[in-house]
């Protein structure tokens, strides 16, 4: 069965078509990418050199948000949407360092991510991890499968770090509907974390360059990102440029065209 599944993965893995998980891996300095992914990354970096800082800022936010959620908010369950390729400081590593009993479900739709997830996203004995090979644009399937690991009667942190930009506003379901579906499925006391690039003259031009190279991304304004948190209690300092969200004492944050926020479902 394992050999068959590996063959299926190979059949799905097209190195000639860039995938967001892989070109983001390239921007983060990883090696799990192909020439098509590097073409997108190089095109964006030529237009916008700070894109690597933006990529690193997203990983930093994930670390700080998960630490806050486990250490201060008492969350023990995480649904990590758009996981990307495993690297240092994965959600389960951060959460289980604070609370070994934490349970984490990862979701992504790149076969290379799936192959790595089997080997690297391994839980502590006290907790649990699972990986769902699915598209975030199919929330009903994700929620049904996540219920095998997560208890939806207890609070869950829904993590959407760098994923909403991959969904256009005219997609059905829309990004707002997708967020609402996940929030409707989790109980009061759950959290939503979002991190995404915002539209400026520079980022808009860089995204057009990425599209020309085969990548796709949909930028939004700060106000549009903030709107995803409507009806929730936003955690201080609010929706801010990502480096300024609860920086660690040694950090030296600088303004970047990427914003984030964390909010609790009342």
N, C-alpha and C positions, 0 to 999 in steps of 0.2 A: 504494500500500500504506500509506504514511504517513497519508493522509487517512482511509482506512478504519479504521485503528487509532485515530486521534483520535476518530472517530465512536463507536467501541466504548467508548472511555474516557468520553466524554460520556454515553453510555447507562448506564454503570455508576455514574456519579457522581450520587448522590442527596443534594442539599443539605439535605433535610429530615430525614435520619437522621444523628445525630452519629457521628463516627468518632474513635477515640482519637488518631490521628496529628494530626487537625485541632484537637481541643479542647486537646491538649497544646501544639500550636503557638500557640494563643491564650494559654495560660498563660505561655508563654515570651515573649509580646509580639509574636508574628508576625501577619501579615495573611492567611495562607492558610487561612481558615476561613469557616464560614457561620454564620447566626443560630442554627441548632440546636446547633452546636459551642460558640458563645459562651454559650448558655443553660446548658449543662452547666458550663462554666468558671465562669460567674458564680455559679451555685448552690453549687458547691464552695467558691469563694473566700469567699462570704458565711458559710459554715459554718466554714471553715478558712483564714484569710487567708495562712497560711504555705505554702499549696500552691504558690505561685509560687517560693518559696525551695526547695521540694522539687524542682520541675521543673528549676530552675537547678542544683541539686546533682547531679542525674543527668547533666546535660551536662558539669559539671565533672569528675565521676568518669570519664566516657568519655574526656575529654582526658587525664587523669592516668594512667588505666589503659593507654591505647594508647601514650602516651609511654613508660611503664615497659616495656611489652611489646616495643616496637621498640628503645629505647635500651639497656635492661638485660637483657631476656630473649632478644633476638635474633630475635623473631618477625617474619616477613615475609608472613604470610597471615592474613586476617581474614574471618570470616563474621559479619556484623552483622545480627542478627535483630530485626525490628521497628524498622527504620531511623527511621521518622518523616519528617516533611518536612525537606528539607535546610536547614541553617542554617550559621552560622559554626562552624568547628571540626569538620567532618565527619570520620569515621574515616579516609578516605583522605588528607585534608589533613594530619591530625596524623601519621599513619604515614609518609606520603611526604615530609614535611618532614624526618624523621629518616633514613628509608631510602627513597629514590625508587623502588626496585625493588619495593616492597611491592605485594601483590595483595589486592584487597578485593572481596567480594561482599556487596551489600546486599539485604535481603529485607523486603518489606512488601506489604500487600494493599489499599492505598487507591489508586484510580486517579489522584488528585491527586498523590500521592507519586510515582507512576510518571511522570507528565507532567513534574514538576520534575526527577526524577532524570536523565532523558535530557539535560537542558540543564546541570545543575549538578554532577553526580557524575562529573566528568571526570578521568581519571587523568593522572599524569605520563607522559612518553614512555617512561621506563624500566620502569614498573609496569603495572598493569591494574586496571580496575574493571568490575563488572557489576552489573546490578540484576535481581533475580528477583521477578516479580509473583506472590506465593504467600502462603499462610497458614502461620504457624509451626506450626500444628496438623497440618500435612502434611509432616513432616520428610523422608520418603523422597523426595518430589518435589523438595524443596529440595536435598537432598544430590546427587541425580542431576544436577540442572541446575548446581549449583555446581562440579561436577567439570570443567566446561568451562573454568573459570578457575583453580581451586585444585588444587594437587597434594596429594591425600590421603595420600601416602606421607611428606609432610613436615609438621612441626607447624603447627597452625592455631589461632588464638584465636577461640573462639566467644563472641560478645558478646550478652548478653541483658539489655539496659539498659531497664528499664521495660516488659518484655513479658510476664513470667510472670503478672502480676496480671490480665491479660486472659483467662486460661484458668482455668476453674473446676476444682476438685479432682475433680469427678465426670465431667469430660469424658474421653472415650476417643479417643486415648491421653491419660493424665493428664499434668499438668505434669512429674511426676517421670519418667514414661516418655519424654516428649519430650526432656527434658534427657539422659537415658541414651542415647537413639538418636543424638543428635548427638555425645556423648562416645565412644560405641562406634565411630563412623565416623572419628574422628581418631586419629592415632598418639600414642604416648608423647612427652612434651615439649610437647603442646598445652595450651592454657589455656581455662578457663571464667571469664567475668566475669558477675556478676549484680548488678543494682541494682533494688530495689523498695521500695515503701512497706510499713510494718508496721502491724499492727493495734493500736490503742489505742482508748479510749473515744471520743476526738475523731475519729480517722480513720474509725472504723466508722460514726459518725454522718454524716460528710461523704460517705462512699461511698453510704450510703443516699439521701442528697440527690441525688447524681449519678445514681443509678438512677432516681429519680423524674423527673429531667430528661431521661432517655433514654440516659445513659451507663452503663457497667457496669465493675466492677472487683472483684477478689477479693483481699482482704488476707490476709496470713499473719503468723505470729509470727516473731520473730528466729530461734527454734529451727527453725522450718519452712524458712526461707530457708537457714539453715546446713546443713540436711540435704541440700540439693541438691549440696553439695560433698563428700558422703561418698565416701571412697576416694581423694580428691585431696589434694595437698599445698598447703594454703592459704598464700598469701603474706602476710607481716606487713604490716599489723597485725591481720590476721584479718577476721572479719565484724563490721563496726562501722557506726555511724551515718555516712552517706556523707560529710559534710564532714570527718570525721576520718580518711578513708583517704588517707594520704600527701599532706596538704595542701601547697600551695606555700608558700614562705617568707613571702609577703606576705598569705596567707590568714588570716582570723580565724574559724576554724570554730566553729559552734554546733550543739548537739544538735538533730536533726530526726527525725521519724518515718519515716525512709527509711534502709535499710541496704544495704550492698554488700559484695562480696568478690571476690577473684581467686584462682584456684587452678590448679595445674599437674597434668596427668595423668602419673602416674609410669610 
